[in-house]
Amino acid sequence: MRPPRARRESQPVDLYPPLQACPTCHEALTEGYHKQRWMMRLDQEVTVGSHFLECSHPDGARPGAVDRPYQEDTLAVRGDTFGMEVVVRMGELRYDHNFSITRLRSHRPTAAPRSICRKEVALRCEGFLALVTPVARQAQELIAPLSKVGRIVRAIDGVQPAKSHDPR
């Protein structure tokens, strides 16, 4: 079993919701709870502390409503340890510059000295496609040239056309 990553040298970032007062009773919101999350960005490793605020007024119009910081969703996808800019950079290198997974892993898309396994690189590239595909489906300037082509040939990385992979 490998040792856990040393996260002491990561940069702390605290995120708060934009509203500091309750919109109905106008009293100051108190911290209900907070959570910490470690994240790797292009330029540094950060520890993000998200503070969730709630109204402490007993007769408030919003009982149980918790305000969360929206900035956390712009930094990374929920549950992911890599920032959005890392996902975009990996996808850009993979699909615009035709890097292989192995070459992308050795390229180190982040300035952090951490290594990234092949599976993580492949998952980040899939995450990039999940982010880009809905946009590409609605962009008519991308679809129009493809509709003029009679057919599209898909290339599978790693399969040699001269050799058969049939087990017979």
N, C-alpha and C positions, 0 to 999 in steps of 0.2 A: 504494500500500500504506500502510495507516495505521500510525502508530507504536504500539509496545506500551504497555500500560497501566502507569502509574507505580505500583508496588506498595510503594514504600518507606514510605508513610504508613500502611500496613495494620498492624493489631495482631497481634503474634505470639502463637500459642497452641501449646503443646507438649502432646501426648497420649502417655501411656504405658499399657501394659496393666495391669490391676489386680494381677496376680501379679508380684512382684519377685524371687521365689525359685522354683526348680524344684520342682514338687510331688512328684517322686519322689526326687531326691537332696538336696533342700533347700539347694542352693548358689545363690548369687546369679546371676540371669540377666544376660547381657551383650548389648549392643546389636549385633544382626546387621546392620541397616541402618536407614535412615530416609528418608522422603520428605516433600517439602514440597508444599503445595497451597494455592492462593489461592482464597478463598471470599467471596462477598458475602452478608452477613446483613442483617436489617432495620435494625439500629442502627449497624453498622460493617462495614468490610472487614477480613478477618482472613487471616493466613497460618498455616495449620495444619501443624505439623510432627508427623508420626506416627512414633513410634519403635517398631521391631519388635525384640523381645527373644528370645533363644534360649539354651539351656543350653550352656555351654562345657565341661561335664564329658565327658571322652572315653568313659567307660563308662556314660553316662546311658541311661535307659530310653526316652527320647524323642529319638532321633537325627533331626535335621533338622526338628524341630517348632519352629515360630515362633509366638510369642504376639503378637497384634496388638491395638491399642487399639480397643475396641468403641465408644468415644464418637464416633469419626469417622463411623460409620454413622448416629448420631442427629443429627449436624449437617447432613449432606447426603447425597444419593444418590451412589453412587460415580460418578466421572467428571463430576459436575455442579458448576458454579461457584456456584450459588445455594443458600443454606441452605434447610432444610426449612420454616422459618417464612416465607420469602419465597414458596415454592411454595404454601403454605397461604393466605397473605394474597392472592396473585394469584387463586387459585381461589375464595376467598371473595368477592372483589370481582367477579369475572366471573360466578359462578353465583348468589350470594345477592343481589347488588346490581345485577345485569344490566349491568355495564360492558362496553362494546365493547373490542376489542383496542386500537384507537387511543386511546380514552379511558383505558384502563388503562395504556398506555405513557406518556401525558402526566401521569398521576396520580402517578407515582413511588412505588411501594409500599415503597421503601427510603429510608432517610435519606441514603444515599450520593449524592454528586453525579454519579454515572455515569449515562449514558443507556442504555436498554435497547431493542434493536431489536424490531420487530413480531414477527419470527420467534421470538425468544427468549421473548416474552410468550406466544405461542401454544404453544410447547413446554412452558412452565411450566404452562399451563392443562391441557394434555394429561397432564402428569405428575401434576397434582392429581387428575384423573379416574382415572388408573391407581391412585392410592393410595386413593381413596374408593370406587370401584366394588366391590371385593371385600367391603368392609364393608357396603355398602348391599344387596348381594345376599343376605346372611345375616340382615339385620335384618328380622324379621317385622313389626314395627310400621310399617315403611315399605312393605312389599309388600302387606299386607292392604288398605289403602285403594285401592291401584291395581288390585287384583283385582276390586273392586266396580264400577269404571268399565268401561263396555262397550268403549271404545277410547280410545287416546291420540293426539292430533294433535301431530305434531312440527313445530316452526317452524324454518325455515332462515334464519339471519341474513343479510340483504342481498338476498334474492330477493323481488321484488314479485309478489304473486299476480295482479294485473291484467295484467301483461305476460308475454308468452311468451318463453322463452329458446330456442325452437326455431329453428334456422338456416334453415328453409325460407322 
